[in-house]
Amino acid sequence: MVTKEAHRFCHKALADGCSLLEVFKRLGLLSETKDLNWLLLFLPIATDTSPPYIMNRFSLFVRASGAGVPSNAFLRSGTCVESRRVLQERRRWQSRSHATMSPGFHNGTESSLICPYSLPVEVIREKEYPHMNNGVYLDHSGTTIYAQSTVDRFAHKMSSGLYGNPHSANEPAKISGEMVDSIRIKALEFLGADPRHFDLVFVANATAAIKLVADAFRDLAEQGSRSGNFWYGYHRDAHTSIVGVRELTGGDHHCFESDGEVEAWLNENNNRQHHGAASLGLFGYPGQSNLSGRRLPLNWTKRLRQSKSRRLQNTYSLLDAAALAMTSPMSRVFSDAEAAPDFACVSFYKIFGFPDLGGLIVRKDSGHILALRKYFGGGTVSLVSTIGGRTWHMSKGLDQHETDTEENVGAHGLHEGLEDGTLPFHSILALGEAIDVHKELYGSMENISRHTTQLAQRLYRGISGLRYANGQPLATVYDNHEEYGNDAGGAAYGDPNRQGATIAFNVYRQDGTFESYAKVEQMANDRGIYVRSGGICCPGGVFTALQYEPWELNRARSAGHHCGKSPQHHPSLW
């Protein structure tokens, strides 16, 4: 069993610069590694000198998102929280090396990760995350954990203010409306999207944003194309919600099975073999794989828009940025309006933990695509005819386009015709507080990206090096970076342009067979280490990682392995 003494020894040895392999040798554990106990020891200490995000997708895989930290130190997506002892060790090392370290400095060694945040991580941990005292949370890609200050400030705003329905005209309603407008701008600026060029539509989550775009394309195709359909292409690493758009196309869709296939498609003058007969098209892909954390090229959206191919000139881009936005500055996506995606979705709870809210970022020059959607809800129309012959309606923000000026930017826009019904204005109020707290604690998303990149690299190296006494690896990591070469996986874990803070892996038994991912997750759960297992809503990524053939999926279905249903005894991933 893993003891507290072993934890303490490991922390001390790692702080002194020992590798994990050396630590295990000193403890005489290599001959005793017969089960998962030592992997479960490693996860919480893998990044013990600074915490947030990393993901061990105990999924078909086990996925860890967040980062490992000691049992008395916890991390959140973007939060660095260390134990007092670890902080003391860090200061001792600084004193010994006579180094002057500013926030964000990294000394280049694997054992020393310096948190680039405004407060010592110990202070952040004790003040902002008292609700994380009972475990190590590593499922930040599902949702990160909210800071206490966010909840406190939101509660104060709710108890001290009077907020009415923004669709009314009374004073409390006006207060709500002005609050929503200001936070919409604040959220766009946090994402690095200039409100003059982009609009933000508040939705329930990223899936709702994707469906809003998909419904608009279906409706537009039915009204304006000769075929009555639109073409849809999606990448193999797409989330299930991106894949689901294909069902609205009438069968005219294509899955790109590699980055190379997308590159060839973008470079072709004649794209008929991929594009089909429809004149209107949509290409959807993730900025970051929800399974492995692999980051996909962001320049595809620009190249698609600038393509000289006749078939691609009416094809738009949809970027699933939900996973990417967790640990990456989104200015990479939106700083250049000419290169940005036409549509992009985010989940704010993946960034802040609270509130449960999503967003659709629309490039204003592409917003006309959404104007012909058929459905309209309360608050999105300015006039509606219901009786007396021909029926018609006039949509807000779409039929009544108003040019934004410095004075009214954001007050009128595409969102007015797309946010059906009463907005979740209390949740939007909470979003404003979450953004402010996040900036105060962590400074910027650049800080978080730098920190989590270091953590992911360390965890990758540690897990990859674990072995049984007979030499059998304890785990296999699925990085899906094979297109960069056989040795690219390890290199990618130091490059935030290619890899996020997510690690997906399977666990081997000593005889080389797979351990049940459900068992691995249960063992971790019993020890207070909270990970995520299963297919992680990334079917194409699973197929690629496991090198599955179609008949194997049919066999898995026949055996009763379904999404959300955990096989307790099956040794493989599915």
C-alpha positions as CSV (number, residue, x, y, z in Angstrom):
1,M,0.0,0.0,0.0
2,V,1.1,3.6,-0.6
3,T,1.9,5.1,2.8
4,K,2.2,8.7,4.0
5,E,5.9,8.0,4.7
6,A,6.3,7.1,1.0
7,H,4.5,10.3,0.0
8,R,6.9,12.3,2.1
9,F,10.0,10.6,0.9
10,C,8.9,11.1,-2.7
11,H,8.2,14.8,-2.2
12,K,11.6,15.3,-0.6
13,A,13.5,13.4,-3.2
14,L,11.8,15.1,-6.1
15,A,12.4,18.5,-4.5
16,D,16.1,17.6,-4.3
17,G,16.1,16.9,-8.1
18,C,15.8,13.1,-8.2
19,S,13.9,11.6,-11.1
20,L,10.8,9.4,-10.4
21,L,12.7,6.3,-11.4
22,E,15.5,7.1,-8.9
23,V,12.9,7.6,-6.2
24,F,11.4,4.2,-6.9
25,K,14.8,2.6,-6.9
26,R,15.6,4.1,-3.5
27,L,12.4,2.8,-2.1
28,G,13.0,-0.6,-3.6
29,L,9.7,-0.5,-5.3
30,L,10.5,-1.6,-8.8
31,S,10.3,-5.2,-7.9
32,E,7.0,-4.6,-6.0
33,T,5.1,-2.8,-8.8
34,K,2.5,-5.5,-9.3
35,D,-0.6,-3.4,-9.4
36,L,-1.8,0.2,-9.8
37,N,-0.8,1.5,-6.4
38,W,2.4,3.2,-7.6
39,L,0.7,4.8,-10.5
40,L,-1.8,6.2,-8.1
41,L,1.0,7.4,-6.0
42,F,2.6,9.1,-8.9
43,L,-0.4,11.0,-10.2
44,P,-0.8,13.2,-7.1
45,I,3.0,14.0,-6.9
46,A,3.8,14.2,-10.6
47,T,3.6,17.9,-10.5
48,D,3.9,18.5,-6.8
49,T,5.8,21.7,-7.0
50,S,3.0,23.5,-8.6
51,P,-0.5,22.5,-9.4
52,P,-3.2,23.1,-11.9
53,Y,-4.4,21.3,-14.8
54,I,-3.4,18.1,-16.4
55,M,-5.5,15.3,-17.4
56,N,-5.2,11.7,-17.1
57,R,-8.2,10.6,-19.0
58,F,-8.9,7.4,-17.3
59,S,-10.8,6.5,-20.2
60,L,-10.6,4.0,-22.6
61,F,-8.2,5.8,-21.4
62,V,-7.8,7.4,-18.1
63,R,-7.5,11.1,-18.6
64,A,-6.0,13.4,-16.1
65,S,-6.9,17.0,-16.5
66,G,-5.5,19.5,-14.1
67,A,-2.3,18.3,-12.7
68,G,-1.1,16.1,-10.0
69,V,-0.4,17.6,-6.6
70,P,0.2,16.2,-3.1
71,S,-2.7,15.0,-1.1
72,N,-2.7,18.2,0.9
73,A,-2.3,20.5,-2.2
74,F,-4.8,20.8,-4.9
75,L,-5.1,22.5,-8.3
76,R,-7.6,23.8,-10.6
77,S,-7.6,24.6,-14.2
78,G,-5.3,27.6,-14.0
79,T,-4.8,27.6,-10.3
80,C,-1.6,26.9,-8.6
81,V,-1.9,25.6,-5.0
82,E,0.9,24.1,-3.1
83,S,1.3,22.7,0.4
84,R,3.3,24.7,2.9
85,R,6.1,22.1,2.9
86,V,6.4,22.2,-0.9
87,L,6.5,26.0,-0.8
88,Q,9.3,25.9,1.8
89,E,11.2,23.4,-0.4
90,R,10.9,25.7,-3.4
91,R,12.2,28.7,-1.4
92,R,15.1,26.5,0.0
93,W,16.0,25.6,-3.6
94,Q,15.9,29.3,-4.7
95,S,18.2,30.2,-1.8
96,R,20.6,27.4,-2.5
97,S,20.9,28.4,-6.2
98,H,21.1,32.1,-5.4
99,A,18.6,32.7,-8.2
100,T,16.4,35.7,-8.3
101,M,13.0,34.5,-9.6
102,S,10.3,36.7,-10.8
103,P,6.7,35.4,-11.2
104,G,6.6,33.0,-14.1
105,F,10.3,32.0,-14.0
106,H,11.1,28.4,-14.6
107,N,14.6,27.2,-13.8
108,G,14.7,24.6,-16.6
109,T,14.8,21.5,-14.3
110,E,12.0,19.1,-14.1
111,S,11.7,19.2,-10.4
112,S,11.2,23.0,-10.1
113,L,8.1,24.6,-11.5
114,I,7.6,28.2,-10.4
115,C,4.0,29.4,-10.4
116,P,3.6,32.7,-12.3
117,Y,0.6,34.0,-10.3
118,S,0.2,37.1,-8.3
119,L,-0.1,35.4,-4.9
120,P,1.8,32.4,-3.4
121,V,0.0,29.3,-4.3
122,E,-0.4,28.4,-0.6
123,V,-2.4,31.6,-0.1
124,I,-4.6,30.9,-3.2
125,R,-5.1,27.3,-2.0
126,E,-6.2,28.2,1.5
127,K,-8.3,31.2,0.6
128,E,-10.0,30.2,-2.7
129,Y,-10.3,26.4,-2.6
130,P,-11.3,25.2,0.9
131,H,-13.9,23.0,-0.8
132,M,-11.2,20.8,-2.3
133,N,-9.8,19.5,1.0
134,N,-11.0,15.9,0.5
135,G,-9.3,14.9,-2.8
136,V,-7.1,15.6,-5.8
137,Y,-9.3,16.8,-8.6
138,L,-8.1,16.0,-12.1
139,D,-11.1,16.3,-14.3
140,H,-10.7,20.0,-15.3
141,S,-11.7,19.3,-18.9
142,G,-15.1,18.3,-17.6
143,T,-15.3,21.4,-15.5
144,T,-12.8,23.2,-13.5
145,I,-13.3,24.2,-9.8
146,Y,-14.6,27.7,-9.0
147,A,-12.9,30.1,-6.7
148,Q,-14.5,31.0,-3.4
149,S,-14.2,34.7,-4.2
150,T,-16.4,34.2,-7.3
151,V,-19.2,32.7,-5.2
152,D,-18.8,35.3,-2.5
153,R,-18.9,38.2,-4.9
154,F,-21.8,36.8,-6.8
155,A,-23.8,36.3,-3.6
156,H,-23.1,39.9,-2.5
157,K,-24.3,41.2,-5.9
158,M,-27.4,39.1,-5.7
159,S,-28.2,40.2,-2.1
160,S,-27.5,43.8,-2.6
161,G,-28.9,44.5,-6.1
162,L,-32.3,44.2,-7.7
163,Y,-32.2,42.6,-11.2
164,G,-35.3,42.3,-13.4
165,N,-36.0,40.6,-16.6
166,P,-34.0,42.4,-19.4
167,H,-37.0,42.2,-21.7
168,S,-39.0,44.6,-19.5
169,A,-38.6,48.3,-19.4
170,N,-38.7,49.1,-15.6
171,E,-35.6,50.2,-13.7
172,P,-34.5,46.8,-12.4
173,A,-34.9,45.4,-15.9
174,K,-32.7,48.3,-17.3
175,I,-30.1,47.5,-14.7
176,S,-30.0,43.9,-15.9
177,G,-29.9,44.9,-19.5
178,E,-27.0,47.2,-19.0
179,M,-25.2,44.6,-16.9
180,V,-25.6,42.0,-19.7
181,D,-24.3,44.4,-22.3
182,S,-21.2,45.2,-20.3
183,I,-20.4,41.6,-19.4
184,R,-20.8,40.6,-23.0
185,I,-18.1,43.1,-23.9
186,K,-15.9,42.0,-20.9
187,A,-16.2,38.3,-22.0
188,L,-15.2,39.2,-25.6
189,E,-12.2,41.1,-24.4
190,F,-11.2,38.3,-22.1
191,L,-11.2,36.0,-25.1
192,G,-9.2,38.5,-27.1
193,A,-12.1,39.2,-29.6
194,D,-12.6,42.8,-30.6
195,P,-16.3,43.6,-30.1
196,R,-16.1,45.7,-33.3
197,H,-15.5,42.5,-35.3
198,F,-17.1,39.8,-33.2
199,D,-20.4,39.2,-31.3
200,L,-21.0,36.9,-28.4
201,V,-24.2,34.9,-28.2
202,F,-24.9,33.5,-24.7
203,V,-26.0,29.8,-24.7
204,A,-26.3,27.0,-22.3
205,N,-23.0,25.3,-23.3
206,A,-20.7,24.7,-26.3
207,T,-23.1,22.0,-27.7
208,A,-25.9,24.5,-27.8
209,A,-23.7,26.9,-29.7
210,I,-22.9,24.2,-32.2
211,K,-26.5,23.3,-32.7
212,L,-27.5,26.9,-33.2
213,V,-25.0,27.2,-36.1
214,A,-26.0,23.8,-37.5
215,D,-29.7,24.6,-37.5
216,A,-29.0,27.9,-39.3
217,F,-27.1,26.1,-42.0
218,R,-29.8,23.6,-42.5
219,D,-32.5,26.3,-42.7
220,L,-30.4,28.4,-45.1
221,A,-29.7,25.4,-47.3
222,E,-33.4,24.5,-47.5
223,Q,-34.3,28.0,-48.5
224,G,-31.4,29.1,-50.7
225,S,-29.6,26.1,-52.4
226,R,-30.7,24.1,-55.4
227,S,-30.0,20.8,-53.6
228,G,-31.7,21.8,-50.4
229,N,-28.7,20.5,-48.5
230,F,-25.4,21.8,-47.3
231,W,-22.0,20.0,-47.2
232,Y,-20.3,19.4,-43.9
233,G,-16.8,18.3,-43.2
234,Y,-15.4,17.4,-39.8
235,H,-12.1,16.3,-38.4
236,R,-11.6,12.8,-36.8
237,D,-10.7,14.4,-33.5
238,A,-14.0,16.2,-33.3
239,H,-16.2,16.1,-30.2
240,T,-19.4,14.1,-30.6
241,S,-21.4,17.4,-30.7
242,I,-19.4,18.5,-33.8
243,V,-19.9,15.1,-35.4
244,G,-23.6,15.3,-34.9
245,V,-24.0,18.2,-37.3
246,R,-23.6,15.7,-40.1
247,E,-27.2,14.4,-39.5
248,L,-28.6,17.7,-40.7
249,T,-26.9,17.6,-44.1
250,G,-29.0,15.1,-45.9
251,G,-26.1,12.7,-46.2
252,D,-23.6,15.1,-47.8
253,H,-20.8,14.9,-45.2
254,H,-17.2,13.8,-44.9
255,C,-14.8,12.9,-42.0
256,F,-11.2,14.0,-42.5
257,E,-9.2,11.1,-41.1
258,S,-5.9,13.1,-40.7
259,D,-4.4,16.6,-40.7
260,G,-2.8,15.7,-44.0
261,E,-6.2,15.1,-45.6
262,V,-7.4,18.5,-44.5
263,E,-4.2,20.1,-45.8
264,A,-4.7,18.4,-49.2
265,W,-8.3,19.5,-49.3
266,L,-7.4,23.1,-48.6
267,N,-4.7,23.0,-51.3
268,E,-6.8,21.4,-54.0
269,N,-8.3,23.5,-56.8
270,N,-11.0,20.9,-57.4
271,N,-12.5,19.7,-54.1
272,R,-15.4,17.7,-55.5
273,Q,-14.2,14.4,-54.1
274,H,-14.5,15.8,-50.6
275,H,-17.1,18.5,-51.0
276,G,-19.9,16.8,-52.7
277,A,-22.6,18.6,-54.8
278,A,-23.8,21.2,-52.3
279,S,-22.8,24.8,-52.9
280,L,-23.0,25.9,-49.2
281,G,-20.5,24.2,-46.9
282,L,-19.3,24.1,-43.3
283,F,-16.1,22.7,-41.9
284,G,-16.0,21.9,-38.2
285,Y,-13.0,20.9,-36.1
286,P,-11.7,21.3,-32.5
287,G,-8.9,23.6,-31.5
288,Q,-7.9,20.9,-29.0
289,S,-8.8,17.2,-28.9
290,N,-11.1,16.5,-26.1
291,L,-9.5,13.1,-25.7
292,S,-5.7,13.5,-26.0
293,G,-5.2,17.3,-25.7
294,R,-3.5,17.4,-29.1
295,R,-3.9,20.9,-30.6
296,L,-4.9,21.3,-34.2
297,P,-3.7,24.0,-36.6
298,L,-5.5,27.3,-36.1
299,N,-4.5,28.6,-39.6
300,W,-7.0,26.3,-41.3
301,T,-9.7,28.9,-40.8
302,K,-7.7,31.6,-42.6
303,R,-6.7,29.3,-45.4
304,L,-10.3,28.2,-45.9
305,R,-11.4,31.8,-46.2
306,Q,-8.6,32.8,-48.6
307,S,-9.0,29.7,-50.8
308,K,-9.3,30.3,-54.5
309,S,-11.2,27.1,-55.0
310,R,-14.7,27.9,-56.2
311,R,-16.2,25.2,-54.0
312,L,-14.5,26.5,-50.9
313,Q,-15.5,30.1,-51.3
314,N,-18.9,29.4,-49.8
315,T,-17.6,27.1,-47.1
316,Y,-17.5,28.5,-43.5
317,S,-15.6,27.4,-40.5
318,L,-16.8,26.3,-37.0
319,L,-14.1,26.0,-34.3
320,D,-14.9,24.0,-31.2
321,A,-12.7,26.0,-28.8
322,A,-14.2,24.6,-25.5
323,A,-11.1,22.4,-24.6
324,L,-8.6,24.9,-26.1
325,A,-9.9,27.8,-24.0
326,M,-9.3,26.1,-20.7
327,T,-5.6,26.7,-20.7
328,S,-4.8,28.8,-23.8
329,P,-5.0,32.5,-24.5
330,M,-7.8,32.9,-27.0
331,S,-6.1,35.9,-28.6
332,R,-4.4,33.3,-30.7
333,V,-7.8,32.6,-32.3
334,F,-9.4,36.0,-32.4
335,S,-6.6,38.7,-32.6
336,D,-6.9,38.8,-36.4
337,A,-10.5,39.0,-37.6
338,E,-9.5,38.1,-41.1
339,A,-7.9,34.8,-39.9
340,A,-10.4,33.9,-37.2
341,P,-13.1,31.2,-37.5
342,D,-16.6,32.3,-38.7
343,F,-18.1,30.7,-35.6
344,A,-16.5,29.4,-32.4
345,C,-17.9,27.9,-29.3
346,V,-16.7,28.0,-25.7
347,S,-17.8,26.7,-22.3
348,F,-17.2,29.3,-19.6
349,Y,-17.5,26.7,-16.8
350,K,-14.4,24.9,-18.2
351,I,-12.5,28.1,-17.7
352,F,-13.9,29.5,-14.5
353,G,-15.8,26.5,-12.9
354,F,-18.9,28.8,-12.4
355,P,-21.3,29.8,-13.9
356,D,-22.7,27.0,-16.0
357,L,-22.8,29.0,-19.3
358,G,-21.6,28.8,-22.8
359,G,-20.9,31.1,-25.7
360,L,-21.0,31.3,-29.5
361,I,-18.5,33.8,-30.9
362,V,-19.6,35.0,-34.3
363,R,-17.4,36.9,-36.7
364,K,-19.7,39.8,-37.7
365,D,-18.8,39.6,-41.4
366,S,-20.2,36.0,-41.4
367,G,-23.2,36.7,-39.2
368,H,-25.6,36.9,-42.2
369,I,-25.5,33.1,-42.3
370,L,-27.6,33.1,-39.1
371,A,-30.2,35.5,-40.4
372,L,-32.3,33.0,-42.2
373,R,-32.8,30.5,-39.4
374,K,-36.5,29.6,-39.2
375,Y,-37.2,29.4,-35.5
376,F,-37.6,32.5,-33.4
377,G,-38.2,32.9,-29.7
378,G,-39.3,35.6,-27.4
379,G,-37.1,38.6,-27.3
380,T,-35.5,37.9,-30.7
381,V,-38.2,39.6,-32.9
382,S,-39.4,43.2,-33.1
383,L,-42.6,42.5,-35.0
384,V,-44.6,39.4,-35.6
385,S,-47.7,38.9,-37.8
386,T,-50.0,36.1,-36.6
387,I,-53.5,36.7,-38.0
388,G,-55.2,38.2,-41.1
389,G,-53.6,36.5,-44.0
390,R,-49.9,36.4,-44.8
391,T,-47.7,35.8,-41.7
392,W,-44.3,37.3,-41.3
393,H,-41.8,38.4,-38.6
394,M,-38.9,40.8,-38.3
395,S,-35.9,39.6,-36.3
396,K,-33.8,41.8,-34.1
397,G,-30.2,42.4,-34.7
398,L,-30.4,40.7,-38.1
399,D,-33.1,42.4,-40.1
400,Q,-32.4,45.7,-38.3
401,H,-28.6,45.8,-38.6
402,E,-27.0,48.8,-36.9
403,T,-23.4,49.8,-37.3
404,D,-21.4,49.7,-34.1
405,T,-19.7,52.9,-33.0
406,E,-17.4,53.4,-30.0
407,E,-20.5,54.6,-28.1
408,N,-22.9,51.8,-28.8
409,V,-20.6,48.8,-29.6
410,G,-22.2,45.7,-28.3
411,A,-25.5,47.3,-27.4
412,H,-27.0,46.1,-30.7
413,G,-25.9,43.1,-32.7
414,L,-26.4,39.7,-34.0
415,H,-27.0,38.3,-30.5
416,E,-30.4,40.1,-30.3
417,G,-31.8,37.9,-32.9
418,L,-30.3,34.7,-31.7
419,E,-30.8,34.6,-27.9
420,D,-34.2,33.0,-27.7
421,G,-36.3,33.7,-24.6
422,T,-35.1,35.3,-21.4
423,L,-31.4,35.2,-20.9
424,P,-29.8,33.5,-17.9
425,F,-29.0,37.0,-16.6
426,H,-28.1,35.9,-13.1
427,S,-25.6,33.5,-14.6
428,I,-24.2,36.3,-16.8
429,L,-23.8,38.4,-13.7
430,A,-21.8,35.6,-12.1
431,L,-19.7,35.4,-15.3
432,G,-18.6,39.0,-14.8
433,E,-17.4,38.2,-11.3
434,A,-15.6,35.1,-12.4
435,I,-13.6,37.0,-15.0
436,D,-12.5,39.6,-12.5
437,V,-11.5,37.0,-9.9
438,H,-9.7,34.9,-12.5
439,K,-7.6,37.9,-13.6
440,E,-6.8,38.9,-10.0
441,L,-5.6,35.4,-9.1
442,Y,-3.8,34.3,-12.3
443,G,-3.0,37.4,-14.2
444,S,-3.5,36.1,-17.7
445,M,-4.2,33.0,-19.7
446,E,-0.6,33.3,-20.9
447,N,0.5,32.5,-17.3
448,I,-1.8,29.6,-17.2
449,S,-0.6,28.3,-20.5
450,R,3.0,28.5,-19.5
451,H,2.4,26.8,-16.2
452,T,0.3,23.9,-17.5
453,T,2.6,23.2,-20.4
454,Q,5.4,22.5,-17.9
455,L,3.1,20.3,-15.8
456,A,1.9,18.3,-18.8
457,Q,5.5,17.7,-19.9
458,R,6.5,16.5,-16.5
459,L,3.5,14.2,-16.1
460,Y,4.0,12.8,-19.6
461,R,7.6,11.9,-18.9
462,G,6.8,10.4,-15.5
463,I,3.9,8.2,-16.7
464,S,5.9,7.1,-19.8
465,G,8.8,5.9,-17.6
466,L,6.9,3.7,-15.2
467,R,7.7,0.0,-15.5
468,Y,7.0,-3.3,-13.9
469,A,9.9,-5.4,-12.6
470,N,9.8,-7.4,-15.8
471,G,10.2,-4.3,-17.9
472,Q,6.6,-4.1,-19.0
473,P,5.4,-0.5,-19.1
474,L,2.7,0.3,-16.6
475,A,0.8,2.6,-19.0
476,T,0.6,3.7,-22.6
477,V,0.0,7.3,-23.4
478,Y,-2.1,8.3,-26.5
479,D,-0.9,11.5,-27.9
480,N,-2.0,11.1,-31.5
481,H,1.0,13.1,-32.7
482,E,2.1,10.4,-35.2
483,E,1.9,12.8,-38.1
484,Y,4.9,14.7,-36.7
485,G,7.1,11.6,-36.5
486,N,7.7,8.7,-34.2
487,D,9.4,10.8,-31.5
488,A,7.0,13.8,-31.7
489,G,4.8,12.9,-28.8
490,G,7.3,13.6,-26.1
491,A,8.4,16.8,-27.8
492,A,4.8,18.0,-28.2
493,Y,4.4,18.0,-24.4
494,G,6.6,21.1,-24.2
495,D,4.9,23.0,-27.0
496,P,1.6,24.8,-26.2
497,N,1.0,25.2,-29.9
498,R,0.8,21.4,-30.4
499,Q,-0.4,20.0,-27.0
500,G,-2.7,21.0,-24.2
501,A,-2.6,20.0,-20.6
502,T,-4.4,16.7,-21.1
503,I,-3.0,13.2,-21.0
504,A,-4.9,10.1,-22.1
505,F,-3.6,6.7,-21.3
506,N,-4.5,3.1,-20.6
507,V,-3.0,0.9,-17.9
508,Y,-1.4,-2.4,-18.5
509,R,-1.3,-5.4,-16.2
510,Q,2.1,-7.0,-15.7
511,D,1.5,-9.5,-18.4
512,G,0.9,-6.8,-21.0
513,T,-2.9,-7.0,-21.1
514,F,-5.1,-4.0,-20.5
515,E,-6.6,-3.3,-17.1
516,S,-10.2,-2.3,-17.1
517,Y,-10.5,1.5,-17.3
518,A,-13.5,1.3,-15.0
519,K,-11.4,-0.5,-12.4
520,V,-8.6,2.0,-12.7
521,E,-11.0,4.9,-12.2
522,Q,-12.6,3.2,-9.2
523,M,-9.2,2.6,-7.6
524,A,-8.3,6.2,-8.1
525,N,-11.7,7.3,-6.8
526,D,-11.2,5.2,-3.6
527,R,-8.0,7.1,-3.0
528,G,-9.5,10.5,-3.5
529,I,-8.0,11.1,-7.0
530,Y,-10.8,12.2,-9.3
531,V,-10.2,11.5,-13.0
532,R,-12.4,10.7,-16.0
533,S,-12.7,7.5,-18.0
534,G,-14.5,6.3,-21.1
535,G,-14.6,7.5,-24.6
536,I,-14.6,11.2,-23.6
537,C,-17.1,12.0,-26.4
538,C,-14.3,11.7,-29.0
539,P,-15.2,8.7,-31.2
540,G,-12.7,9.4,-33.9
541,G,-9.9,10.0,-31.5
542,V,-10.6,6.6,-29.8
543,F,-10.6,4.9,-33.2
544,T,-7.2,6.5,-34.0
545,A,-5.6,5.8,-30.7
546,L,-6.7,2.2,-30.5
547,Q,-6.3,1.6,-34.2
548,Y,-9.8,0.2,-34.3
549,E,-11.5,-1.2,-37.4
550,P,-15.2,-0.7,-38.0
551,W,-16.0,-4.3,-37.2
552,E,-14.4,-3.9,-33.8
553,L,-16.9,-1.1,-32.9
554,N,-19.7,-3.4,-34.0
555,R,-18.3,-6.1,-31.7
556,A,-18.1,-3.7,-28.8
557,R,-21.7,-2.7,-29.3
558,S,-22.8,-6.3,-29.4
559,A,-20.9,-6.9,-26.2
560,G,-22.9,-4.1,-24.5
561,H,-20.2,-1.4,-24.3
562,H,-22.0,1.9,-24.7
563,C,-21.2,5.5,-23.9
564,G,-21.9,6.1,-20.3
565,K,-21.9,2.4,-19.4
566,S,-18.7,1.3,-17.7
567,P,-17.7,-2.4,-18.2
568,Q,-16.3,-3.6,-14.9
569,H,-14.4,-6.6,-16.0
570,H,-13.4,-6.0,-19.6
571,P,-9.6,-5.7,-19.8
572,S,-9.5,-3.4,-22.8
573,L,-10.6,0.1,-23.3
574,W,-14.1,-0.6,-24.7
